[in-house]
Amino acid sequence: MSSYKPPYTITNKILKTVSNIVELVSELNHVKKELATPKLRKKNRIKSIIKIYLVRYLLRVL
C-alpha cells in the first residue's frame, strides 16, 4: 500500500484554493438558509397586526 504515489503533488497553492472554495460554499449555504426562511414584508406585517387587533376587538364586542 505504501508504494502508491498519486499523480499530483499537494502544494500550498492547492491548499489555499481548496480552503477558499470551502469558505465560499459555506457562505453560500448560509445565504441559502437566510433566503429560505420566510420573512414578512412591512406591509404584510402591518396587515397582520391590524387583523389581530380587529379580531380581538370583535371578540370583545361579541
Secondary structure by P-SEA (a helix, b strand, c coil): cccccccccccaaaaaaaaaaaaaaaaaaaaaaaaabbbbcaaaaaaaaaaaaaaaaaaaac
